[in-house]
């Protein structure tokens, strides 16, 4: 279970990093993706157990104009 939590944490931190690099607020990105702001904030939070579907991950990647694999890289 810890390994899953670590993967979701990496994904969330990468979403946050890329979002900030694109000068987007979490509120703006959530609106662009048609996601609730709370859900996106939970994804980006280090200490919250949040999961994400492949479809949602692909949507966020499309909106941020990055390859989905960027979310899996450990930085």
C-alpha positions in Angstrom: 0.0 0.0 0.0 2.9 2.4 0.8 4.2 2.0 -2.8 0.8 3.1 -4.2 0.7 6.1 -1.9 4.2 7.0 -3.1 3.2 6.8 -6.8 0.2 9.0 -6.2 2.3 11.5 -4.3 4.8 11.6 -7.2 2.0 12.2 -9.7 0.4 14.9 -7.5 3.7 16.7 -7.0 4.5 16.7 -10.7 1.0 18.0 -11.5 1.6 20.8 -9.1 5.1 21.6 -10.4 4.1 21.6 -14.0 1.0 23.7 -13.2 3.2 26.3 -11.5 5.7 26.2 -14.4 2.7 27.1 -16.7 1.7 29.9 -14.3 -1.7 28.4 -13.6 -3.5 28.5 -10.3 -5.0 25.2 -9.0 -8.4 26.9 -9.4 -7.8 27.8 -13.0 -6.5 24.3 -13.9 -9.4 22.7 -12.1 -11.8 24.8 -14.2 -9.9 24.0 -17.4 -10.2 20.3 -16.6 -13.8 20.5 -15.3 -12.6 19.0 -12.0 -13.5 20.2 -8.5 -10.9 22.5 -7.0 -10.9 20.4 -3.8 -10.2 17.2 -5.8 -7.2 18.8 -7.6 -5.9 20.3 -4.3 -6.1 16.8 -2.7 -4.2 15.3 -5.7 -1.4 17.8 -5.2 -1.2 17.5 -1.4 1.6 15.3 -0.1 -0.2 14.0 2.9 -3.6 13.1 1.4 -4.5 9.7 0.0 -6.0 10.7 -3.4 -6.3 8.4 -6.4 -6.6 9.4 -10.0 -7.9 7.6 -13.1 -5.9 7.3 -16.3 -8.6 9.3 -18.1 -8.3 12.2 -15.6 -4.5 12.0 -15.8 -4.7 12.1 -19.6 -7.0 15.1 -19.4 -4.7 17.0 -17.1 -1.8 16.2 -19.3 -3.6 17.5 -22.4 -4.7 20.7 -20.7 -1.1 21.3 -19.5 0.3 20.3 -22.9 2.7 17.7 -21.6 3.1 14.0 -22.2 1.4 11.9 -19.5 4.7 10.3 -18.7 5.9 13.6 -17.2 3.7 12.9 -14.2 5.5 9.7 -13.4 9.1 11.1 -13.2 10.8 11.4 -9.9 12.3 14.9 -9.5 
